[in-house]
Amino acid sequence: MLWKKSAEDDLASIWLAADDRDLITRTAGAIDEHLEQNAPSAGESRPDGKRILLMAPLGVKFQVYPQERIVRVADVWRFRASRR
């Protein structure tokens, strides 16, 4: 699992701004674990071989390189899940 430096920086900024830092930490860990186990089918496909995964309150854009056995997270953001 590789995170682009810009994605790591964004995650750090999200964490620093969060009132619920424990939730951000747990969710980031759960995303890492999920991608390590299920990256080729995780989330939703996007153009150019990219995928997104939403695991409230974080979303990530990533790409899987199966031959190298690498998952590269390119972007991370925080979102608010809608209440219904």
PDB file of N, CA, C and O in Angstrom:
ATOM      1  N   MET A   1       0.847  -1.170   0.000  1.00  0.00           N
ATOM      2  CA  MET A   1       0.000   0.000   0.000  1.00  0.00           C
ATOM      3  C   MET A   1       0.889   1.229   0.000  1.00  0.00           C
ATOM      4  O   MET A   1       1.750   1.391   0.864  1.00  0.00           O
ATOM      5  N   LEU A   2       0.671   2.082  -0.972  1.00  0.00           N
ATOM      6  CA  LEU A   2       1.403   3.342  -1.061  1.00  0.00           C
ATOM      7  C   LEU A   2       0.428   4.499  -1.087  1.00  0.00           C
ATOM      8  O   LEU A   2      -0.589   4.444  -1.778  1.00  0.00           O
ATOM      9  N   TRP A   3       0.723   5.523  -0.357  1.00  0.00           N
ATOM     10  CA  TRP A   3      -0.057   6.756  -0.391  1.00  0.00           C
ATOM     11  C   TRP A   3       0.825   7.822  -1.022  1.00  0.00           C
ATOM     12  O   TRP A   3       1.972   8.004  -0.613  1.00  0.00           O
ATOM     13  N   LYS A   4       0.293   8.531  -2.021  1.00  0.00           N
ATOM     14  CA  LYS A   4       1.014   9.679  -2.553  1.00  0.00           C
ATOM     15  C   LYS A   4       1.253  10.664  -1.419  1.00  0.00           C
ATOM     16  O   LYS A   4       0.453  10.755  -0.488  1.00  0.00           O
ATOM     17  N   LYS A   5       2.334  11.388  -1.498  1.00  0.00           N
ATOM     18  CA  LYS A   5       2.662  12.366  -0.466  1.00  0.00           C
ATOM     19  C   LYS A   5       1.529  13.373  -0.294  1.00  0.00           C
ATOM     20  O   LYS A   5       1.189  13.741   0.831  1.00  0.00           O
ATOM     21  N   SER A   6       0.943  13.820  -1.405  1.00  0.00           N
ATOM     22  CA  SER A   6      -0.156  14.792  -1.310  1.00  0.00           C
ATOM     23  C   SER A   6      -1.360  14.194  -0.588  1.00  0.00           C
ATOM     24  O   SER A   6      -2.043  14.904   0.150  1.00  0.00           O
ATOM     25  N   ALA A   7      -1.634  12.907  -0.783  1.00  0.00           N
ATOM     26  CA  ALA A   7      -2.741  12.252  -0.084  1.00  0.00           C
ATOM     27  C   ALA A   7      -2.433  12.120   1.406  1.00  0.00           C
ATOM     28  O   ALA A   7      -3.312  12.321   2.243  1.00  0.00           O
ATOM     29  N   GLU A   8      -1.193  11.785   1.736  1.00  0.00           N
ATOM     30  CA  GLU A   8      -0.794  11.727   3.146  1.00  0.00           C
ATOM     31  C   GLU A   8      -0.957  13.099   3.803  1.00  0.00           C
ATOM     32  O   GLU A   8      -1.445  13.208   4.928  1.00  0.00           O
ATOM     33  N   ASP A   9      -0.538  14.144   3.080  1.00  0.00           N
ATOM     34  CA  ASP A   9      -0.666  15.504   3.606  1.00  0.00           C
ATOM     35  C   ASP A   9      -2.136  15.877   3.809  1.00  0.00           C
ATOM     36  O   ASP A   9      -2.496  16.484   4.818  1.00  0.00           O
ATOM     37  N   ASP A  10      -2.974  15.509   2.847  1.00  0.00           N
ATOM     38  CA  ASP A  10      -4.407  15.796   2.976  1.00  0.00           C
ATOM     39  C   ASP A  10      -5.013  15.062   4.164  1.00  0.00           C
ATOM     40  O   ASP A  10      -5.825  15.628   4.895  1.00  0.00           O
ATOM     41  N   LEU A  11      -4.624  13.809   4.359  1.00  0.00           N
ATOM     42  CA  LEU A  11      -5.139  13.047   5.500  1.00  0.00           C
ATOM     43  C   LEU A  11      -4.694  13.689   6.810  1.00  0.00           C
ATOM     44  O   LEU A  11      -5.473  13.761   7.761  1.00  0.00           O
ATOM     45  N   ALA A  12      -3.464  14.148   6.866  1.00  0.00           N
ATOM     46  CA  ALA A  12      -2.977  14.822   8.074  1.00  0.00           C
ATOM     47  C   ALA A  12      -3.770  16.100   8.337  1.00  0.00           C
ATOM     48  O   ALA A  12      -4.102  16.397   9.484  1.00  0.00           O
ATOM     49  N   SER A  13      -4.074  16.851   7.292  1.00  0.00           N
ATOM     50  CA  SER A  13      -4.864  18.075   7.443  1.00  0.00           C
ATOM     51  C   SER A  13      -6.276  17.765   7.919  1.00  0.00           C
ATOM     52  O   SER A  13      -6.816  18.464   8.776  1.00  0.00           O
ATOM     53  N   ILE A  14      -6.866  16.721   7.366  1.00  0.00           N
ATOM     54  CA  ILE A  14      -8.209  16.294   7.794  1.00  0.00           C
ATOM     55  C   ILE A  14      -8.179  15.934   9.273  1.00  0.00           C
ATOM     56  O   ILE A  14      -9.055  16.338  10.038  1.00  0.00           O
ATOM     57  N   TRP A  15      -7.160  15.169   9.671  1.00  0.00           N
ATOM     58  CA  TRP A  15      -7.042  14.730  11.064  1.00  0.00           C
ATOM     59  C   TRP A  15      -6.875  15.923  12.001  1.00  0.00           C
ATOM     60  O   TRP A  15      -7.515  15.992  13.050  1.00  0.00           O
ATOM     61  N   LEU A  16      -6.006  16.864  11.612  1.00  0.00           N
ATOM     62  CA  LEU A  16      -5.758  18.024  12.463  1.00  0.00           C
ATOM     63  C   LEU A  16      -7.002  18.887  12.644  1.00  0.00           C
ATOM     64  O   LEU A  16      -7.205  19.471  13.709  1.00  0.00           O
ATOM     65  N   ALA A  17      -7.825  18.969  11.618  1.00  0.00           N
ATOM     66  CA  ALA A  17      -9.029  19.801  11.672  1.00  0.00           C
ATOM     67  C   ALA A  17     -10.214  19.095  12.313  1.00  0.00           C
ATOM     68  O   ALA A  17     -11.235  19.728  12.584  1.00  0.00           O
ATOM     69  N   ALA A  18     -10.099  17.810  12.556  1.00  0.00           N
ATOM     70  CA  ALA A  18     -11.238  17.005  13.012  1.00  0.00           C
ATOM     71  C   ALA A  18     -11.470  17.121  14.516  1.00  0.00           C
ATOM     72  O   ALA A  18     -10.526  17.172  15.304  1.00  0.00           O
ATOM     73  N   ASP A  19     -12.740  17.160  14.894  1.00  0.00           N
ATOM     74  CA  ASP A  19     -13.117  17.046  16.302  1.00  0.00           C
ATOM     75  C   ASP A  19     -13.138  15.583  16.737  1.00  0.00           C
ATOM     76  O   ASP A  19     -13.045  15.266  17.923  1.00  0.00           O
ATOM     77  N   ASP A  20     -13.261  14.706  15.749  1.00  0.00           N
ATOM     78  CA  ASP A  20     -13.378  13.269  15.988  1.00  0.00           C
ATOM     79  C   ASP A  20     -12.159  12.538  15.425  1.00  0.00           C
ATOM     80  O   ASP A  20     -12.283  11.677  14.554  1.00  0.00           O
ATOM     81  N   ARG A  21     -10.991  12.894  15.931  1.00  0.00           N
ATOM     82  CA  ARG A  21      -9.734  12.349  15.403  1.00  0.00           C
ATOM     83  C   ARG A  21      -9.665  10.827  15.496  1.00  0.00           C
ATOM     84  O   ARG A  21      -9.101  10.170  14.621  1.00  0.00           O
ATOM     85  N   ASP A  22     -10.238  10.276  16.554  1.00  0.00           N
ATOM     86  CA  ASP A  22     -10.222   8.821  16.698  1.00  0.00           C
ATOM     87  C   ASP A  22     -10.981   8.154  15.550  1.00  0.00           C
ATOM     88  O   ASP A  22     -10.551   7.122  15.035  1.00  0.00           O
ATOM     89  N   LEU A  23     -12.098   8.738  15.156  1.00  0.00           N
ATOM     90  CA  LEU A  23     -12.873   8.197  14.035  1.00  0.00           C
ATOM     91  C   LEU A  23     -12.063   8.272  12.732  1.00  0.00           C
ATOM     92  O   LEU A  23     -12.067   7.323  11.948  1.00  0.00           O
ATOM     93  N   ILE A  24     -11.383   9.375  12.503  1.00  0.00           N
ATOM     94  CA  ILE A  24     -10.562   9.519  11.298  1.00  0.00           C
ATOM     95  C   ILE A  24      -9.452   8.473  11.299  1.00  0.00           C
ATOM     96  O   ILE A  24      -9.195   7.842  10.274  1.00  0.00           O
ATOM     97  N   THR A  25      -8.800   8.286  12.429  1.00  0.00           N
ATOM     98  CA  THR A  25      -7.723   7.299  12.540  1.00  0.00           C
ATOM     99  C   THR A  25      -8.244   5.890  12.263  1.00  0.00           C
ATOM    100  O   THR A  25      -7.644   5.137  11.496  1.00  0.00           O
ATOM    101  N   ARG A  26      -9.370   5.541  12.898  1.00  0.00           N
ATOM    102  CA  ARG A  26      -9.948   4.197  12.702  1.00  0.00           C
ATOM    103  C   ARG A  26     -10.369   3.980  11.252  1.00  0.00           C
ATOM    104  O   ARG A  26     -10.141   2.912  10.685  1.00  0.00           O
ATOM    105  N   THR A  27     -10.984   5.002  10.657  1.00  0.00           N
ATOM    106  CA  THR A  27     -11.459   4.871   9.281  1.00  0.00           C
ATOM    107  C   THR A  27     -10.298   4.743   8.308  1.00  0.00           C
ATOM    108  O   THR A  27     -10.352   3.928   7.388  1.00  0.00           O
ATOM    109  N   ALA A  28      -9.252   5.532   8.496  1.00  0.00           N
ATOM    110  CA  ALA A  28      -8.078   5.419   7.624  1.00  0.00           C
ATOM    111  C   ALA A  28      -7.467   4.026   7.736  1.00  0.00           C
ATOM    112  O   ALA A  28      -7.056   3.449   6.729  1.00  0.00           O
ATOM    113  N   GLY A  29      -7.403   3.486   8.933  1.00  0.00           N
ATOM    114  CA  GLY A  29      -6.894   2.124   9.118  1.00  0.00           C
ATOM    115  C   GLY A  29      -7.790   1.096   8.463  1.00  0.00           C
ATOM    116  O   GLY A  29      -7.300   0.141   7.861  1.00  0.00           O
ATOM    117  N   ALA A  30      -9.098   1.276   8.570  1.00  0.00           N
ATOM    118  CA  ALA A  30     -10.039   0.341   7.941  1.00  0.00           C
ATOM    119  C   ALA A  30      -9.930   0.403   6.418  1.00  0.00           C
ATOM    120  O   ALA A  30     -10.041  -0.623   5.747  1.00  0.00           O
ATOM    121  N   ILE A  31      -9.716   1.589   5.876  1.00  0.00           N
ATOM    122  CA  ILE A  31      -9.532   1.724   4.427  1.00  0.00           C
ATOM    123  C   ILE A  31      -8.277   0.977   3.998  1.00  0.00           C
ATOM    124  O   ILE A  31      -8.304   0.222   3.026  1.00  0.00           O
ATOM    125  N   ASP A  32      -7.170   1.185   4.722  1.00  0.00           N
ATOM    126  CA  ASP A  32      -5.930   0.470   4.398  1.00  0.00           C
ATOM    127  C   ASP A  32      -6.151  -1.041   4.409  1.00  0.00           C
ATOM    128  O   ASP A  32      -5.740  -1.747   3.487  1.00  0.00           O
ATOM    129  N   GLU A  33      -6.797  -1.521   5.451  1.00  0.00           N
ATOM    130  CA  GLU A  33      -7.034  -2.962   5.576  1.00  0.00           C
ATOM    131  C   GLU A  33      -7.916  -3.481   4.441  1.00  0.00           C
ATOM    132  O   GLU A  33      -7.638  -4.526   3.854  1.00  0.00           O
ATOM    133  N   HIS A  34      -8.975  -2.741   4.144  1.00  0.00           N
ATOM    134  CA  HIS A  34      -9.888  -3.166   3.085  1.00  0.00           C
ATOM    135  C   HIS A  34      -9.174  -3.199   1.731  1.00  0.00           C
ATOM    136  O   HIS A  34      -9.355  -4.135   0.952  1.00  0.00           O
ATOM    137  N   LEU A  35      -8.377  -2.192   1.459  1.00  0.00           N
ATOM    138  CA  LEU A  35      -7.667  -2.160   0.179  1.00  0.00           C
ATOM    139  C   LEU A  35      -6.593  -3.238   0.096  1.00  0.00           C
ATOM    140  O   LEU A  35      -6.353  -3.791  -0.978  1.00  0.00           O
ATOM    141  N   GLU A  36      -5.954  -3.538   1.203  1.00  0.00           N
ATOM    142  CA  GLU A  36      -4.958  -4.606   1.205  1.00  0.00           C
ATOM    143  C   GLU A  36      -5.594  -5.952   0.872  1.00  0.00           C
ATOM    144  O   GLU A  36      -4.959  -6.803   0.249  1.00  0.00           O
ATOM    145  N   GLN A  37      -6.841  -6.145   1.285  1.00  0.00           N
ATOM    146  CA  GLN A  37      -7.504  -7.432   1.090  1.00  0.00           C
ATOM    147  C   GLN A  37      -8.339  -7.494  -0.186  1.00  0.00           C
ATOM    148  O   GLN A  37      -8.463  -8.564  -0.782  1.00  0.00           O
ATOM    149  N   ASN A  38      -8.918  -6.362  -0.620  1.00  0.00           N
ATOM    150  CA  ASN A  38      -9.920  -6.401  -1.689  1.00  0.00           C
ATOM    151  C   ASN A  38      -9.749  -5.322  -2.752  1.00  0.00           C
ATOM    152  O   ASN A  38     -10.720  -4.996  -3.436  1.00  0.00           O
ATOM    153  N   ALA A  39      -8.587  -4.770  -2.916  1.00  0.00           N
ATOM    154  CA  ALA A  39      -8.425  -3.591  -3.777  1.00  0.00           C
ATOM    155  C   ALA A  39      -8.995  -3.746  -5.189  1.00  0.00           C
ATOM    156  O   ALA A  39      -9.661  -2.821  -5.655  1.00  0.00           O
ATOM    157  N   PRO A  40      -8.778  -4.846  -5.891  1.00  0.00           N
ATOM    158  CA  PRO A  40      -9.270  -4.917  -7.277  1.00  0.00           C
ATOM    159  C   PRO A  40     -10.790  -4.787  -7.407  1.00  0.00           C
ATOM    160  O   PRO A  40     -11.287  -4.376  -8.455  1.00  0.00           O
ATOM    161  N   SER A  41     -11.522  -5.133  -6.358  1.00  0.00           N
ATOM    162  CA  SER A  41     -12.983  -5.051  -6.428  1.00  0.00           C
ATOM    163  C   SER A  41     -13.562  -4.037  -5.441  1.00  0.00           C
ATOM    164  O   SER A  41     -14.781  -3.903  -5.338  1.00  0.00           O
ATOM    165  N   ALA A  42     -12.715  -3.339  -4.731  1.00  0.00           N
ATOM    166  CA  ALA A  42     -13.194  -2.387  -3.724  1.00  0.00           C
ATOM    167  C   ALA A  42     -13.765  -1.134  -4.380  1.00  0.00           C
ATOM    168  O   ALA A  42     -13.264  -0.670  -5.405  1.00  0.00           O
ATOM    169  N   GLY A  43     -14.798  -0.606  -3.786  1.00  0.00           N
ATOM    170  CA  GLY A  43     -15.359   0.654  -4.237  1.00  0.00           C
ATOM    171  C   GLY A  43     -15.987   0.591  -5.606  1.00  0.00           C
ATOM    172  O   GLY A  43     -16.585  -0.414  -5.992  1.00  0.00           O
ATOM    173  N   GLU A  44     -15.841   1.684  -6.338  1.00  0.00           N
ATOM    174  CA  GLU A  44     -16.443   1.824  -7.670  1.00  0.00           C
ATOM    175  C   GLU A  44     -15.362   2.165  -8.681  1.00  0.00           C
ATOM    176  O   GLU A  44     -14.416   2.891  -8.373  1.00  0.00           O
ATOM    177  N   SER A  45     -15.508   1.637  -9.891  1.00  0.00           N
ATOM    178  CA  SER A  45     -14.529   1.925 -10.933  1.00  0.00           C
ATOM    179  C   SER A  45     -14.739   3.322 -11.497  1.00  0.00           C
ATOM    180  O   SER A  45     -15.846   3.859 -11.484  1.00  0.00           O
ATOM    181  N   ARG A  46     -13.662   3.886 -11.984  1.00  0.00           N
ATOM    182  CA  ARG A  46     -13.637   5.186 -12.640  1.00  0.00           C
ATOM    183  C   ARG A  46     -12.777   5.055 -13.889  1.00  0.00           C
ATOM    184  O   ARG A  46     -12.093   4.046 -14.061  1.00  0.00           O
ATOM    185  N   PRO A  47     -12.797   6.063 -14.770  1.00  0.00           N
ATOM    186  CA  PRO A  47     -11.978   5.992 -15.981  1.00  0.00           C
ATOM    187  C   PRO A  47     -10.486   5.833 -15.671  1.00  0.00           C
ATOM    188  O   PRO A  47     -10.017   6.160 -14.582  1.00  0.00           O
ATOM    189  N   ASP A  48      -9.775   5.329 -16.649  1.00  0.00           N
ATOM    190  CA  ASP A  48      -8.312   5.186 -16.588  1.00  0.00           C
ATOM    191  C   ASP A  48      -7.838   4.239 -15.497  1.00  0.00           C
ATOM    192  O   ASP A  48      -6.739   4.413 -14.970  1.00  0.00           O
ATOM    193  N   GLY A  49      -8.640   3.244 -15.147  1.00  0.00           N
ATOM    194  CA  GLY A  49      -8.219   2.239 -14.179  1.00  0.00           C
ATOM    195  C   GLY A  49      -8.248   2.689 -12.734  1.00  0.00           C
ATOM    196  O   GLY A  49      -7.771   1.973 -11.853  1.00  0.00           O
ATOM    197  N   LYS A  50      -8.793   3.847 -12.478  1.00  0.00           N
ATOM    198  CA  LYS A  50      -8.864   4.342 -11.110  1.00  0.00           C
ATOM    199  C   LYS A  50     -10.158   3.854 -10.456  1.00  0.00           C
ATOM    200  O   LYS A  50     -11.110   3.468 -11.135  1.00  0.00           O
ATOM    201  N   ARG A  51     -10.166   3.880  -9.129  1.00  0.00           N
ATOM    202  CA  ARG A  51     -11.333   3.470  -8.360  1.00  0.00           C
ATOM    203  C   ARG A  51     -11.513   4.446  -7.210  1.00  0.00           C
ATOM    204  O   ARG A  51     -10.563   5.116  -6.804  1.00  0.00           O
ATOM    205  N   ILE A  52     -12.731   4.529  -6.683  1.00  0.00           N
ATOM    206  CA  ILE A  52     -12.963   5.291  -5.453  1.00  0.00           C
ATOM    207  C   ILE A  52     -13.616   4.374  -4.432  1.00  0.00           C
ATOM    208  O   ILE A  52     -14.363   3.456  -4.770  1.00  0.00           O
ATOM    209  N   LEU A  53     -13.311   4.651  -3.192  1.00  0.00           N
ATOM    210  CA  LEU A  53     -13.900   3.920  -2.077  1.00  0.00           C
ATOM    211  C   LEU A  53     -14.390   4.943  -1.070  1.00  0.00           C
ATOM    212  O   LEU A  53     -13.639   5.828  -0.660  1.00  0.00           O
ATOM    213  N   LEU A  54     -15.639   4.826  -0.676  1.00  0.00           N
ATOM    214  CA  LEU A  54     -16.222   5.693   0.347  1.00  0.00           C
ATOM    215  C   LEU A  54     -16.452   4.867   1.596  1.00  0.00           C
ATOM    216  O   LEU A  54     -17.167   3.865   1.579  1.00  0.00           O
ATOM    217  N   MET A  55     -15.836   5.304   2.672  1.00  0.00           N
ATOM    218  CA  MET A  55     -16.006   4.662   3.968  1.00  0.00           C
ATOM    219  C   MET A  55     -16.139   5.818   4.961  1.00  0.00           C
ATOM    220  O   MET A  55     -15.147   6.346   5.464  1.00  0.00           O
ATOM    221  N   ALA A  56     -17.379   6.192   5.226  1.00  0.00           N
ATOM    222  CA  ALA A  56     -17.650   7.412   6.000  1.00  0.00           C
ATOM    223  C   ALA A  56     -16.804   7.474   7.266  1.00  0.00           C
ATOM    224  O   ALA A  56     -16.719   6.507   8.024  1.00  0.00           O
ATOM    225  N   PRO A  57     -16.187   8.616   7.476  1.00  0.00           N
ATOM    226  CA  PRO A  57     -16.359   9.891   6.789  1.00  0.00           C
ATOM    227  C   PRO A  57     -15.281  10.195   5.736  1.00  0.00           C
ATOM    228  O   PRO A  57     -15.119  11.350   5.341  1.00  0.00           O
ATOM    229  N   LEU A  58     -14.544   9.175   5.280  1.00  0.00           N
ATOM    230  CA  LEU A  58     -13.475   9.415   4.313  1.00  0.00           C
ATOM    231  C   LEU A  58     -13.766   8.759   2.971  1.00  0.00           C
ATOM    232  O   LEU A  58     -14.427   7.723   2.889  1.00  0.00           O
ATOM    233  N   GLY A  59     -13.259   9.386   1.937  1.00  0.00           N
ATOM    234  CA  GLY A  59     -13.272   8.806   0.604  1.00  0.00           C
ATOM    235  C   GLY A  59     -11.847   8.805   0.078  1.00  0.00           C
ATOM    236  O   GLY A  59     -11.060   9.694   0.402  1.00  0.00           O
ATOM    237  N   VAL A  60     -11.516   7.808  -0.735  1.00  0.00           N
ATOM    238  CA  VAL A  60     -10.191   7.749  -1.352  1.00  0.00           C
ATOM    239  C   VAL A  60     -10.323   7.412  -2.835  1.00  0.00           C
ATOM    240  O   VAL A  60     -11.223   6.681  -3.249  1.00  0.00           O
ATOM    241  N   LYS A  61      -9.413   7.958  -3.612  1.00  0.00           N
ATOM    242  CA  LYS A  61      -9.258   7.566  -5.013  1.00  0.00           C
ATOM    243  C   LYS A  61      -7.950   6.787  -5.080  1.00  0.00           C
ATOM    244  O   LYS A  61      -6.929   7.219  -4.546  1.00  0.00           O
ATOM    245  N   PHE A  62      -7.994   5.634  -5.745  1.00  0.00           N
ATOM    246  CA  PHE A  62      -6.814   4.777  -5.764  1.00  0.00           C
ATOM    247  C   PHE A  62      -6.709   4.040  -7.087  1.00  0.00           C
ATOM    248  O   PHE A  62      -7.642   4.025  -7.890  1.00  0.00           O
ATOM    249  N   GLN A  63      -5.560   3.435  -7.292  1.00  0.00           N
ATOM    250  CA  GLN A  63      -5.338   2.617  -8.473  1.00  0.00           C
ATOM    251  C   GLN A  63      -4.619   1.348  -8.038  1.00  0.00           C
ATOM    252  O   GLN A  63      -3.765   1.370  -7.152  1.00  0.00           O
ATOM    253  N   VAL A  64      -4.981   0.248  -8.675  1.00  0.00           N
ATOM    254  CA  VAL A  64      -4.400  -1.054  -8.363  1.00  0.00           C
ATOM    255  C   VAL A  64      -3.438  -1.437  -9.485  1.00  0.00           C
ATOM    256  O   VAL A  64      -3.766  -1.339 -10.667  1.00  0.00           O
ATOM    257  N   TYR A  65      -2.258  -1.868  -9.092  1.00  0.00           N
ATOM    258  CA  TYR A  65      -1.253  -2.372 -10.037  1.00  0.00           C
ATOM    259  C   TYR A  65      -1.026  -3.839  -9.701  1.00  0.00           C
ATOM    260  O   TYR A  65      -0.120  -4.166  -8.934  1.00  0.00           O
ATOM    261  N   PRO A  66      -1.853  -4.739 -10.278  1.00  0.00           N
ATOM    262  CA  PRO A  66      -1.822  -6.142  -9.864  1.00  0.00           C
ATOM    263  C   PRO A  66      -0.482  -6.842 -10.126  1.00  0.00           C
ATOM    264  O   PRO A  66      -0.059  -7.676  -9.326  1.00  0.00           O
ATOM    265  N   GLN A  67       0.174  -6.518 -11.213  1.00  0.00           N
ATOM    266  CA  GLN A  67       1.440  -7.188 -11.519  1.00  0.00           C
ATOM    267  C   GLN A  67       2.497  -6.881 -10.465  1.00  0.00           C
ATOM    268  O   GLN A  67       3.308  -7.737 -10.111  1.00  0.00           O
ATOM    269  N   GLU A  68       2.475  -5.639  -9.969  1.00  0.00           N
ATOM    270  CA  GLU A  68       3.434  -5.235  -8.943  1.00  0.00           C
ATOM    271  C   GLU A  68       2.908  -5.488  -7.532  1.00  0.00           C
ATOM    272  O   GLU A  68       3.632  -5.339  -6.547  1.00  0.00           O
ATOM    273  N   ARG A  69       1.615  -5.879  -7.453  1.00  0.00           N
ATOM    274  CA  ARG A  69       0.947  -6.097  -6.174  1.00  0.00           C
ATOM    275  C   ARG A  69       0.984  -4.837  -5.314  1.00  0.00           C
ATOM    276  O   ARG A  69       1.302  -4.873  -4.125  1.00  0.00           O
ATOM    277  N   ILE A  70       0.644  -3.719  -5.965  1.00  0.00           N
ATOM    278  CA  ILE A  70       0.668  -2.415  -5.305  1.00  0.00           C
ATOM    279  C   ILE A  70      -0.693  -1.746  -5.438  1.00  0.00           C
ATOM    280  O   ILE A  70      -1.340  -1.822  -6.483  1.00  0.00           O
ATOM    281  N   VAL A  71      -1.108  -1.100  -4.377  1.00  0.00           N
ATOM    282  CA  VAL A  71      -2.273  -0.224  -4.387  1.00  0.00           C
ATOM    283  C   VAL A  71      -1.744   1.169  -4.048  1.00  0.00           C
ATOM    284  O   VAL A  71      -1.055   1.360  -3.046  1.00  0.00           O
ATOM    285  N   ARG A  72      -2.080   2.132  -4.898  1.00  0.00           N
ATOM    286  CA  ARG A  72      -1.600   3.503  -4.671  1.00  0.00           C
ATOM    287  C   ARG A  72      -2.785   4.432  -4.451  1.00  0.00           C
ATOM    288  O   ARG A  72      -3.621   4.619  -5.335  1.00  0.00           O
ATOM    289  N   VAL A  73      -2.841   5.007  -3.264  1.00  0.00           N
ATOM    290  CA  VAL A  73      -3.886   5.969  -2.931  1.00  0.00           C
ATOM    291  C   VAL A  73      -3.422   7.334  -3.421  1.00  0.00           C
ATOM    292  O   VAL A  73      -2.371   7.833  -3.017  1.00  0.00           O
ATOM    293  N   ALA A  74      -4.230   7.930  -4.302  1.00  0.00           N
ATOM    294  CA  ALA A  74      -3.856   9.199  -4.921  1.00  0.00           C
ATOM    295  C   ALA A  74      -4.516  10.400  -4.262  1.00  0.00           C
ATOM    296  O   ALA A  74      -3.989  11.511  -4.329  1.00  0.00           O
ATOM    297  N   ASP A  75      -5.664  10.189  -3.625  1.00  0.00           N
ATOM    298  CA  ASP A  75      -6.407  11.319  -3.071  1.00  0.00           C
ATOM    299  C   ASP A  75      -7.273  10.834  -1.916  1.00  0.00           C
ATOM    300  O   ASP A  75      -7.744   9.697  -1.912  1.00  0.00           O
ATOM    301  N   VAL A  76      -7.475  11.704  -0.948  1.00  0.00           N
ATOM    302  CA  VAL A  76      -8.358  11.414   0.185  1.00  0.00           C
ATOM    303  C   VAL A  76      -9.137  12.683   0.506  1.00  0.00           C
ATOM    304  O   VAL A  76      -8.620  13.793   0.372  1.00  0.00           O
ATOM    305  N   TRP A  77     -10.389  12.507   0.933  1.00  0.00           N
ATOM    306  CA  TRP A  77     -11.215  13.644   1.300  1.00  0.00           C
ATOM    307  C   TRP A  77     -12.189  13.217   2.389  1.00  0.00           C
ATOM    308  O   TRP A  77     -12.446  12.033   2.605  1.00  0.00           O
ATOM    309  N   ARG A  78     -12.715  14.220   3.057  1.00  0.00           N
ATOM    310  CA  ARG A  78     -13.732  13.969   4.076  1.00  0.00           C
ATOM    311  C   ARG A  78     -15.085  14.343   3.517  1.00  0.00           C
ATOM    312  O   ARG A  78     -15.205  15.325   2.784  1.00  0.00           O
ATOM    313  N   PHE A  79     -16.106  13.573   3.851  1.00  0.00           N
ATOM    314  CA  PHE A  79     -17.465  13.899   3.423  1.00  0.00           C
ATOM    315  C   PHE A  79     -18.415  13.650   4.584  1.00  0.00           C
ATOM    316  O   PHE A  79     -18.100  12.936   5.536  1.00  0.00           O
ATOM    317  N   ARG A  80     -19.545  14.243   4.477  1.00  0.00           N
ATOM    318  CA  ARG A  80     -20.599  14.046   5.480  1.00  0.00           C
ATOM    319  C   ARG A  80     -21.634  13.104   4.872  1.00  0.00           C
ATOM    320  O   ARG A  80     -22.198  13.386   3.815  1.00  0.00           O
ATOM    321  N   ALA A  81     -21.872  12.006   5.537  1.00  0.00           N
ATOM    322  CA  ALA A  81     -22.881  11.060   5.064  1.00  0.00           C
ATOM    323  C   ALA A  81     -24.259  11.682   5.239  1.00  0.00           C
ATOM    324  O   ALA A  81     -24.549  12.296   6.267  1.00  0.00           O
ATOM    325  N   SER A  82     -25.095  11.520   4.241  1.00  0.00           N
ATOM    326  CA  SER A  82     -26.443  12.077   4.339  1.00  0.00           C
ATOM    327  C   SER A  82     -27.275  11.252   5.311  1.00  0.00           C
ATOM    328  O   SER A  82     -27.114  10.037   5.427  1.00  0.00           O
ATOM    329  N   ARG A  83     -28.142  11.932   5.983  1.00  0.00           N
ATOM    330  CA  ARG A  83     -29.051  11.246   6.925  1.00  0.00           C
ATOM    331  C   ARG A  83     -30.408  11.133   6.256  1.00  0.00           C
ATOM    332  O   ARG A  83     -30.927  12.112   5.719  1.00  0.00           O
ATOM    333  N   ARG A  84     -30.967   9.973   6.288  1.00  0.00           N
ATOM    334  CA  ARG A  84     -32.281   9.752   5.666  1.00  0.00           C
ATOM    335  C   ARG A  84     -33.273   9.329   6.684  1.00  0.00           C
ATOM    336  O   ARG A  84     -34.435   9.095   6.353  1.00  0.00           O
TER     337      ARG A  84
END
